[in-house]
Amino acid sequence: MDKGKATIIMMKWDEDAIEAMKQTPEFVREKAMAKVEERAKKKGKKSVTIEDVNESYAAVFGKDPGATNVAVVRCEIVSEVCPGVGCLKAFNKRIELFKEYDKNARLVGFFTCGGCPGRRVFRLANNLKKYGVDVVHMSSCMLMEEPFTRCPHKEEIKKSIEGLGIKVVDGTHHEVGQYAHGMSFHKR
Ligand code: SF4
């Protein structure tokens, strides 16, 4: 960031806040930073933190007050054979592991882990913070024994998302463990 020619960047910025802004296209970055500063200043802050950046993005990308922003992470390997219909259907109908959400909840992300051992989960979950994500569901295919193999990295993946301050829910369209008791994997 060339602070020399910038007249609009006035506050002190935390390193991680500057880093997060690098995801904004360069030609609009200074203007976006000025907007973030404006919000921080209104809150009486003397410096800009990563929380200010995330809040600004959430506001820009239209997070409704009180709405829950949901994302789903699923298995890269399973995605070769599964288009994700079960997860999406369950969310759209607000059933199974999505039954707690009201009609204002929005699905803001639906992504695969990037392959073992979940190599892009942290990066994508971190990216979703700027869209105001509140909760990430780990897809049922990652957690159950059949018909796909349970993810051997599920605990690390879960911890890496929780480490970002995002809530994690186990499963999407099955209570984990039901399959073992005779439930159809693709429950209607
Ligand atoms: S890390 Fe888990 S979820 Fe991702 S590809 Fe490997 S087995 Fe599938």
py3Dmol code that shows the C-alpha trace and the ligand (Angstrom):
import py3Dmol

protein = """\
ATOM      1  CA  MET A   1       0.000   0.000   0.000  1.00  0.00           C
ATOM      2  CA  ASP A   2       1.499   3.302  -1.078  1.00  0.00           C
ATOM      3  CA  LYS A   3       0.550   5.453   1.879  1.00  0.00           C
ATOM      4  CA  GLY A   4       2.602   8.312   0.371  1.00  0.00           C
ATOM      5  CA  LYS A   5       0.142   9.147  -2.361  1.00  0.00           C
ATOM      6  CA  ALA A   6      -2.926   8.131  -0.383  1.00  0.00           C
ATOM      7  CA  THR A   7      -4.761  10.933   1.297  1.00  0.00           C
ATOM      8  CA  ILE A   8      -7.604   8.825   2.612  1.00  0.00           C
ATOM      9  CA  ILE A   9      -5.826   6.230   4.766  1.00  0.00           C
ATOM     10  CA  MET A  10      -5.321   7.984   8.092  1.00  0.00           C
ATOM     11  CA  MET A  11      -5.512   5.391  10.845  1.00  0.00           C
ATOM     12  CA  LYS A  12      -3.141   2.756  12.139  1.00  0.00           C
ATOM     13  CA  TRP A  13      -3.927  -0.681  10.713  1.00  0.00           C
ATOM     14  CA  ASP A  14      -3.194  -4.089  12.250  1.00  0.00           C
ATOM     15  CA  GLU A  15      -1.100  -6.322   9.992  1.00  0.00           C
ATOM     16  CA  ASP A  16      -3.838  -8.950   9.601  1.00  0.00           C
ATOM     17  CA  ALA A  17      -6.358  -6.262   8.692  1.00  0.00           C
ATOM     18  CA  ILE A  18      -4.063  -5.003   5.916  1.00  0.00           C
ATOM     19  CA  GLU A  19      -3.500  -8.578   4.800  1.00  0.00           C
ATOM     20  CA  ALA A  20      -7.254  -9.195   4.593  1.00  0.00           C
ATOM     21  CA  MET A  21      -7.699  -6.109   2.426  1.00  0.00           C
ATOM     22  CA  LYS A  22      -5.312  -7.560  -0.153  1.00  0.00           C
ATOM     23  CA  GLN A  23      -8.211  -9.709  -1.325  1.00  0.00           C
ATOM     24  CA  THR A  24      -9.891  -6.543  -2.553  1.00  0.00           C
ATOM     25  CA  PRO A  25      -8.954  -5.654  -6.154  1.00  0.00           C
ATOM     26  CA  GLU A  26      -6.087  -3.155  -6.138  1.00  0.00           C
ATOM     27  CA  PHE A  27      -7.885  -0.479  -8.130  1.00  0.00           C
ATOM     28  CA  VAL A  28     -10.575  -0.096  -5.452  1.00  0.00           C
ATOM     29  CA  ARG A  29      -8.554  -1.057  -2.395  1.00  0.00           C
ATOM     30  CA  GLU A  30      -7.851   2.418  -1.053  1.00  0.00           C
ATOM     31  CA  LYS A  31     -11.469   3.411  -1.335  1.00  0.00           C
ATOM     32  CA  ALA A  32     -12.518   0.217   0.417  1.00  0.00           C
ATOM     33  CA  MET A  33      -9.963   0.902   3.177  1.00  0.00           C
ATOM     34  CA  ALA A  34     -11.329   4.403   3.590  1.00  0.00           C
ATOM     35  CA  LYS A  35     -14.814   2.931   4.085  1.00  0.00           C
ATOM     36  CA  VAL A  36     -13.482   0.541   6.706  1.00  0.00           C
ATOM     37  CA  GLU A  37     -11.758   3.432   8.507  1.00  0.00           C
ATOM     38  CA  GLU A  38     -14.962   5.439   8.422  1.00  0.00           C
ATOM     39  CA  ARG A  39     -16.845   2.638  10.181  1.00  0.00           C
ATOM     40  CA  ALA A  40     -14.033   2.159  12.716  1.00  0.00           C
ATOM     41  CA  LYS A  41     -13.905   5.908  13.430  1.00  0.00           C
ATOM     42  CA  LYS A  42     -17.646   6.044  14.009  1.00  0.00           C
ATOM     43  CA  LYS A  43     -17.156   3.392  16.655  1.00  0.00           C
ATOM     44  CA  GLY A  44     -14.587   5.648  18.319  1.00  0.00           C
ATOM     45  CA  LYS A  45     -11.641   3.421  17.460  1.00  0.00           C
ATOM     46  CA  LYS A  46      -8.083   4.687  16.992  1.00  0.00           C
ATOM     47  CA  SER A  47      -6.875   1.782  14.861  1.00  0.00           C
ATOM     48  CA  VAL A  48      -8.349  -0.684  12.388  1.00  0.00           C
ATOM     49  CA  THR A  49      -8.537  -4.371  13.278  1.00  0.00           C
ATOM     50  CA  ILE A  50      -9.491  -7.509  11.358  1.00  0.00           C
ATOM     51  CA  GLU A  51     -12.919  -7.340  13.023  1.00  0.00           C
ATOM     52  CA  ASP A  52     -13.509  -3.937  11.441  1.00  0.00           C
ATOM     53  CA  VAL A  53     -12.614  -5.362   8.033  1.00  0.00           C
ATOM     54  CA  ASN A  54     -14.900  -8.359   8.459  1.00  0.00           C
ATOM     55  CA  GLU A  55     -17.790  -6.208   9.686  1.00  0.00           C
ATOM     56  CA  SER A  56     -17.438  -3.882   6.733  1.00  0.00           C
ATOM     57  CA  TYR A  57     -17.429  -6.731   4.249  1.00  0.00           C
ATOM     58  CA  ALA A  58     -20.454  -8.263   5.906  1.00  0.00           C
ATOM     59  CA  ALA A  59     -22.266  -4.933   5.612  1.00  0.00           C
ATOM     60  CA  VAL A  60     -21.241  -4.449   1.988  1.00  0.00           C
ATOM     61  CA  PHE A  61     -22.245  -7.946   0.992  1.00  0.00           C
ATOM     62  CA  GLY A  62     -25.611  -7.494   2.603  1.00  0.00           C
ATOM     63  CA  LYS A  63     -25.779  -9.539   5.779  1.00  0.00           C
ATOM     64  CA  ASP A  64     -29.240  -8.923   7.141  1.00  0.00           C
ATOM     65  CA  PRO A  65     -29.311  -8.010  10.808  1.00  0.00           C
ATOM     66  CA  GLY A  66     -30.258 -11.069  12.786  1.00  0.00           C
ATOM     67  CA  ALA A  67     -29.938 -13.440   9.811  1.00  0.00           C
ATOM     68  CA  THR A  68     -27.713 -16.490  10.062  1.00  0.00           C
ATOM     69  CA  ASN A  69     -25.142 -16.934   7.309  1.00  0.00           C
ATOM     70  CA  VAL A  70     -24.450 -20.604   6.725  1.00  0.00           C
ATOM     71  CA  ALA A  71     -21.784 -22.433   4.716  1.00  0.00           C
ATOM     72  CA  VAL A  72     -21.136 -26.099   3.987  1.00  0.00           C
ATOM     73  CA  VAL A  73     -17.761 -27.766   3.583  1.00  0.00           C
ATOM     74  CA  ARG A  74     -17.744 -31.152   1.898  1.00  0.00           C
ATOM     75  CA  CYS A  75     -15.371 -33.865   0.803  1.00  0.00           C
ATOM     76  CA  GLU A  76     -13.389 -33.238  -2.365  1.00  0.00           C
ATOM     77  CA  ILE A  77     -13.283 -36.963  -3.150  1.00  0.00           C
ATOM     78  CA  VAL A  78     -17.032 -37.456  -2.689  1.00  0.00           C
ATOM     79  CA  SER A  79     -17.719 -34.383  -4.818  1.00  0.00           C
ATOM     80  CA  GLU A  80     -16.538 -36.452  -7.813  1.00  0.00           C
ATOM     81  CA  VAL A  81     -19.730 -38.492  -7.546  1.00  0.00           C
ATOM     82  CA  CYS A  82     -22.080 -36.256  -5.559  1.00  0.00           C
ATOM     83  CA  PRO A  83     -23.341 -32.908  -6.827  1.00  0.00           C
ATOM     84  CA  GLY A  84     -24.417 -31.928  -3.313  1.00  0.00           C
ATOM     85  CA  VAL A  85     -28.148 -32.217  -3.906  1.00  0.00           C
ATOM     86  CA  GLY A  86     -28.858 -33.748  -0.478  1.00  0.00           C
ATOM     87  CA  CYS A  87     -27.097 -30.922   1.393  1.00  0.00           C
ATOM     88  CA  LEU A  88     -28.735 -28.193  -0.687  1.00  0.00           C
ATOM     89  CA  LYS A  89     -32.167 -29.764  -0.501  1.00  0.00           C
ATOM     90  CA  ALA A  90     -31.945 -30.055   3.268  1.00  0.00           C
ATOM     91  CA  PHE A  91     -30.935 -26.415   3.563  1.00  0.00           C
ATOM     92  CA  ASN A  92     -33.619 -25.165   1.173  1.00  0.00           C
ATOM     93  CA  LYS A  93     -36.310 -27.102   3.023  1.00  0.00           C
ATOM     94  CA  ARG A  94     -34.830 -26.285   6.451  1.00  0.00           C
ATOM     95  CA  ILE A  95     -34.866 -29.932   7.449  1.00  0.00           C
ATOM     96  CA  GLU A  96     -32.526 -32.348   9.231  1.00  0.00           C
ATOM     97  CA  LEU A  97     -29.385 -30.526  10.433  1.00  0.00           C
ATOM     98  CA  PHE A  98     -30.744 -27.205   9.106  1.00  0.00           C
ATOM     99  CA  LYS A  99     -34.087 -27.361  10.863  1.00  0.00           C
ATOM    100  CA  GLU A 100     -33.071 -24.767  13.471  1.00  0.00           C
ATOM    101  CA  TYR A 101     -32.734 -21.981  10.916  1.00  0.00           C
ATOM    102  CA  ASP A 102     -35.541 -19.634   9.974  1.00  0.00           C
ATOM    103  CA  LYS A 103     -36.345 -18.446   6.460  1.00  0.00           C
ATOM    104  CA  ASN A 104     -33.903 -15.508   6.756  1.00  0.00           C
ATOM    105  CA  ALA A 105     -30.890 -17.799   6.960  1.00  0.00           C
ATOM    106  CA  ARG A 106     -28.722 -17.672   3.851  1.00  0.00           C
ATOM    107  CA  LEU A 107     -26.318 -20.145   2.337  1.00  0.00           C
ATOM    108  CA  VAL A 108     -23.236 -18.013   1.650  1.00  0.00           C
ATOM    109  CA  GLY A 109     -20.752 -20.746   0.800  1.00  0.00           C
ATOM    110  CA  PHE A 110     -20.668 -24.342  -0.459  1.00  0.00           C
ATOM    111  CA  PHE A 111     -17.139 -25.558  -0.916  1.00  0.00           C
ATOM    112  CA  THR A 112     -15.000 -28.684  -0.961  1.00  0.00           C
ATOM    113  CA  CYS A 113     -12.083 -29.237   1.366  1.00  0.00           C
ATOM    114  CA  GLY A 114      -9.580 -29.186  -1.510  1.00  0.00           C
ATOM    115  CA  GLY A 115      -8.413 -32.759  -0.948  1.00  0.00           C
ATOM    116  CA  CYS A 116      -6.660 -34.454   1.960  1.00  0.00           C
ATOM    117  CA  PRO A 117      -5.921 -33.307   4.546  1.00  0.00           C
ATOM    118  CA  GLY A 118      -8.439 -30.538   3.947  1.00  0.00           C
ATOM    119  CA  ARG A 119      -5.823 -28.290   2.443  1.00  0.00           C
ATOM    120  CA  ARG A 120      -7.987 -25.311   1.589  1.00  0.00           C
ATOM    121  CA  VAL A 121     -10.522 -25.353   4.421  1.00  0.00           C
ATOM    122  CA  PHE A 122      -8.786 -22.743   6.589  1.00  0.00           C
ATOM    123  CA  ARG A 123      -8.250 -20.371   3.673  1.00  0.00           C
ATOM    124  CA  LEU A 124     -11.825 -20.595   2.402  1.00  0.00           C
ATOM    125  CA  ALA A 125     -13.422 -20.431   5.845  1.00  0.00           C
ATOM    126  CA  ASN A 126     -11.274 -17.385   6.594  1.00  0.00           C
ATOM    127  CA  ASN A 127     -12.395 -15.854   3.315  1.00  0.00           C
ATOM    128  CA  LEU A 128     -16.032 -16.482   4.220  1.00  0.00           C
ATOM    129  CA  LYS A 129     -15.655 -14.380   7.361  1.00  0.00           C
ATOM    130  CA  LYS A 130     -15.822 -11.285   5.232  1.00  0.00           C
ATOM    131  CA  TYR A 131     -19.214 -12.449   4.020  1.00  0.00           C
ATOM    132  CA  GLY A 132     -20.353 -12.645   7.614  1.00  0.00           C
ATOM    133  CA  VAL A 133     -20.449 -16.433   7.890  1.00  0.00           C
ATOM    134  CA  ASP A 134     -21.792 -17.534  11.282  1.00  0.00           C
ATOM    135  CA  VAL A 135     -21.683 -21.295  11.002  1.00  0.00           C
ATOM    136  CA  VAL A 136     -20.079 -23.969   8.825  1.00  0.00           C
ATOM    137  CA  HIS A 137     -21.706 -27.385   8.511  1.00  0.00           C
ATOM    138  CA  MET A 138     -19.442 -30.334   7.842  1.00  0.00           C
ATOM    139  CA  SER A 139     -21.234 -32.439   5.242  1.00  0.00           C
ATOM    140  CA  SER A 140     -22.658 -35.752   6.349  1.00  0.00           C
ATOM    141  CA  CYS A 141     -20.423 -37.579   3.838  1.00  0.00           C
ATOM    142  CA  MET A 142     -17.365 -36.445   5.825  1.00  0.00           C
ATOM    143  CA  LEU A 143     -18.684 -37.870   9.077  1.00  0.00           C
ATOM    144  CA  MET A 144     -20.383 -41.179   8.345  1.00  0.00           C
ATOM    145  CA  GLU A 145     -18.828 -44.568   7.671  1.00  0.00           C
ATOM    146  CA  GLU A 146     -20.976 -45.431   4.666  1.00  0.00           C
ATOM    147  CA  PRO A 147     -21.515 -45.268   1.766  1.00  0.00           C
ATOM    148  CA  PHE A 148     -18.301 -43.200   1.622  1.00  0.00           C
ATOM    149  CA  THR A 149     -15.315 -43.549   3.908  1.00  0.00           C
ATOM    150  CA  ARG A 150     -15.395 -41.226   6.916  1.00  0.00           C
ATOM    151  CA  CYS A 151     -12.916 -38.366   6.681  1.00  0.00           C
ATOM    152  CA  PRO A 152      -9.799 -39.232   8.710  1.00  0.00           C
ATOM    153  CA  HIS A 153      -9.049 -35.511   9.108  1.00  0.00           C
ATOM    154  CA  LYS A 154     -12.457 -34.372  10.296  1.00  0.00           C
ATOM    155  CA  GLU A 155     -11.312 -33.335  13.785  1.00  0.00           C
ATOM    156  CA  GLU A 156      -8.439 -31.204  12.488  1.00  0.00           C
ATOM    157  CA  ILE A 157     -10.722 -29.637   9.888  1.00  0.00           C
ATOM    158  CA  LYS A 158     -13.287 -28.845  12.544  1.00  0.00           C
ATOM    159  CA  LYS A 159     -10.676 -27.312  14.843  1.00  0.00           C
ATOM    160  CA  SER A 160      -9.222 -25.168  12.065  1.00  0.00           C
ATOM    161  CA  ILE A 161     -12.645 -23.638  11.380  1.00  0.00           C
ATOM    162  CA  GLU A 162     -13.461 -23.173  15.053  1.00  0.00           C
ATOM    163  CA  GLY A 163     -10.056 -21.532  15.492  1.00  0.00           C
ATOM    164  CA  LEU A 164     -11.354 -18.750  13.253  1.00  0.00           C
ATOM    165  CA  GLY A 165     -14.182 -18.101  15.684  1.00  0.00           C
ATOM    166  CA  ILE A 166     -16.777 -19.777  13.442  1.00  0.00           C
ATOM    167  CA  LYS A 167     -19.264 -22.264  14.863  1.00  0.00           C
ATOM    168  CA  VAL A 168     -19.141 -25.755  13.340  1.00  0.00           C
ATOM    169  CA  VAL A 169     -22.076 -28.167  13.110  1.00  0.00           C
ATOM    170  CA  ASP A 170     -21.562 -31.870  12.437  1.00  0.00           C
ATOM    171  CA  GLY A 171     -23.590 -32.949   9.430  1.00  0.00           C
ATOM    172  CA  THR A 172     -26.013 -31.606   6.865  1.00  0.00           C
ATOM    173  CA  HIS A 173     -28.724 -34.061   5.984  1.00  0.00           C
ATOM    174  CA  HIS A 174     -28.293 -36.907   8.443  1.00  0.00           C
ATOM    175  CA  GLU A 175     -28.012 -37.198  12.133  1.00  0.00           C
ATOM    176  CA  VAL A 176     -24.501 -38.629  12.250  1.00  0.00           C
ATOM    177  CA  GLY A 177     -24.657 -42.313  13.108  1.00  0.00           C
ATOM    178  CA  GLN A 178     -28.186 -42.899  11.847  1.00  0.00           C
ATOM    179  CA  TYR A 179     -26.973 -44.704   8.770  1.00  0.00           C
ATOM    180  CA  ALA A 180     -25.405 -47.352  10.918  1.00  0.00           C
ATOM    181  CA  HIS A 181     -28.840 -47.997  12.377  1.00  0.00           C
ATOM    182  CA  GLY A 182     -30.490 -48.694   9.032  1.00  0.00           C
ATOM    183  CA  MET A 183     -31.454 -45.203   7.884  1.00  0.00           C
ATOM    184  CA  SER A 184     -31.201 -44.569   4.146  1.00  0.00           C
ATOM    185  CA  PHE A 185     -28.200 -42.385   3.395  1.00  0.00           C
ATOM    186  CA  HIS A 186     -30.319 -40.287   1.075  1.00  0.00           C
ATOM    187  CA  LYS A 187     -33.219 -39.880   3.446  1.00  0.00           C
ATOM    188  CA  ARG A 188     -36.229 -38.132   1.850  1.00  0.00           C
TER     189      ARG A 188
END
"""
ligand_1 = """\
8
SF4
S -9.672 -34.373 3.964
Fe -11.489 -35.584 4.401
S -13.115 -34.468 3.431
Fe -11.222 -33.787 2.460
S -10.856 -35.156 0.669
Fe -9.784 -36.047 2.425
S -11.302 -37.513 3.244
Fe -12.462 -36.060 1.955
"""
view = py3Dmol.view(width=600, height=400)
view.addModel(protein, "pdb")
view.setStyle({"model": 0}, {"cartoon": {"style": "trace"}})
view.addModel(ligand_1, "xyz")
view.setStyle({"model": 1}, {"stick": {}})
view.zoomTo()
view.show()
